[in-house]
Amino acid sequence: MLGILGHLIDPATLSLIVGAALGLAFLQNGARSFGSAMAALGPLFTAKPERDRDASRAAMLQVDHLANLRGLACTDRVKTADPFLATAVRKLANCERVEQFESWADQEISDREQRHSAARAVWVSVADAAPALGMAGTIIGLIGMFTAMNDPAAIGPHMAVALLTTLYGVILANLVAAPIAARLADISAREIAWQRELAHGMMVIARRENAPVRRAAIREVA
């Protein structure tokens, strides 16, 4: 069994297939998207959208409480470790009109979706390219095999290259790149969902606090 597994591992051929697939993805998507795709490998294992969603809901309760007591200008007293949530709280406290916060939230979430999509597209490109590269390697191996028919000792290595390139292409596409793309899509969808929920809740608070009657009541309390 170990002998068979040993024959399945050819570092040079594997490096060639992986390098070629990543190179094609780089050319298709550009340096920025490729960098985002590599950076996304960290959050791929550490991201916890449900935890972030629960933290945002807890922060929203604090924001609502402060806004109800002191007005929007005091909501930036709510402290949070999440960068999006921290920025949203600060923007809410400093906005003069609800439309300003709404415009910022829409643009910020849209930009975030585009970045996520660009990173995911790189891994989709790798998944698409890997089988084709494996097939190309198979053709090259078969050509080498046929040109070495007079040398039986050379047939085996060429046949091995022909089969290994297809195997590596299938593994890279279906066991590496495609699962990464699917996982990133799932994380992105859940992250964007709680961020939209947060932005909507903050806009509701901002509209309530900016109502003329409400502003007058806060001034009287102050």
FIMAR-125367 format. One record per residue (C-alpha): z negated, y, x negated. Coordinates in steps of 0.02 Angstrom, whole numbers, plus 32768, in hexadecimal, padded with zeros to 4 digits. Each point is the difference from the previous one (the first is absolute). Layout:
residues N
ZYX
...
This chain:
residues 222
800080008000
7FD180797F75
80A07FD37FA7
806780308099
7FA280A48012
801F80247F4A
80BA7FEE801A
7FF7807A8092
7FBC808C7F93
8080805B7F96
7FB980AA7FCF
80A780457FC7
805C7FD380A0
7F6F8039806E
7FF580A77FA4
80BA80188015
7FFD7FE480BC
7F65806A801D
803E808B7F8E
80AC80038050
7FB7800480B1
7F8A808E7FD3
808C805B7FA7
80707FF88099
7F71803C806F
7FE580917F88
80B880318007
80087FF080BD
7F6180618028
7FE580787F70
7F74801E7F84
7F878052807A
80087F768081
7FF77F7B7F79
7F6480517FBA
7FB3800680AD
80287F478019
7FA87FD27F5E
7F6B8070802A
7FF47FAD80AC
7FD37F5A7FAF
7F4D80407FEC
7FE1803080B7
805B7F60802F
7F5F7FA27FD9
7F7D80878017
80378060809B
7F937FE7809A
804C80638091
7F7D7FC4807B
7F7480417F91
805980A77FED
801D800980BC
7F487FE28025
7FCE80827F7E
8077807E804D
7FB87FE180AE
7F4F80197FBE
803780A17FAB
8052803A80A2
7F597FF28059
7FB380717F7C
8091807A800C
7FF0800580BD
7F44801C7FF4
8010808E7F81
808F8052805F
7F9B7FF880A0
7F6880517FAF
804A80777F80
80BA800C801F
80987FC47F9F
7FD880677F65
7F6A7F907FDB
80597F59800F
80297FFC7F46
7F497FD47FE3
802D7F4D802D
80117FA07F5C
80727F6B7FEA
804C7F9F7F70
80A97FE58052
807E80827FBF
8061800F80A3
7F6280128068
7FB5807E7F88
809D806A8003
800C7FF480BD
7F4D803D8015
801F80927F8B
80A2802F8058
7FAA7FF880A9
7F7580747FC7
807980807FB8
808980008083
8011809C806A
806A7FAC8085
800D7F4D803D
80BA80037FDD
7FDE80177F47
7F987F647FF5
807A7F9F806C
809280337F91
7FA27FCD7F63
7FCB7F588049
80B07FD4803C
804C802C7F58
7F7A7FA97F9A
800B7F5E8063
80BE80058000
800380167F42
7F857F717FEE
806E7F8F806A
8096802A7F95
7FA37FD87F60
7FC57F5B8046
80AF7FD6803B
804A802A7F56
7F847F907FA5
801F7F72807B
80BD80137FEE
7FF47FD97F46
7FB17F578022
807E7FDE808A
808880247F80
7FB17F857F87
7FF87F7C8089
80B7801E8029
803C80007F4C
7FA07F6A7FBB
80607F73805A
80A8804F7FD4
7FCC800E7F49
7FC67F4C8005
80A97FCB8043
805880647F79
7F977FA77F7E
802F7F5A804F
80B980297FF1
7FEA80347F4B
7FA27F5E7FDC
80877F978053
808780587F9D
7FA17FDC7F60
7FEB7F4C8035
80B87FE78024
803380507F5C
7F8C7F887FA4
803B7F5E8052
80327FBB7F56
7F4E80187FC0
7F887F9A806C
7F69804D7FA8
803280AE803B
80187FD080B6
7F477FEF8025
7FCA80B07FCA
808F80518060
7FD57F9B809C
7F4980317FED
803080B87FFA
806E7FE9809A
7F747FB58066
7F6E80687FBE
805380A68025
80157FCE80B6
7F4C7FC28007
7FBC80A07FB3
8068806B8073
7FBF7FA6809B
7F4C80087FC4
800980B87FD2
804F802D80A7
7F9B7F968077
7F587FE97FAB
7FEC80A77FA8
806C80938037
80117FDB80BA
7F437FE1801A
7FD980A07FA0
80798063806E
7FB67FB5809E
7F4E80237FC8
802A80B47FD4
8052801780AA
7F647FBF8057
7F89806D7F9B
806E8098801C
800B7FE680BC
7F437FF18013
7FDD80927F8D
807A80738059
7FB77FCA80A7
7F4E80367FD8
803C80A07FAF
8062802F809C
7F677FD68069
7F9680707F90
807C80908008
800B7FF380BD
7F4280028011
7FF280987F91
8084805C8063
7FA07FDC80A0
7F64804A7FB1
806180967FBF
804A802580AC
7F557FF3804F
7FAE80727F81
808E807F8006
7FF4801380BC
7FCC80B5802A
7F667FCC8065
7FC77F8C7F76
801380847F78
7F9B807B8066
7F747F818018
7FF77FDE7F45
7FF580BB7FDA
7F6F8012807C
7FA27F6E7FAF
801E80477F51
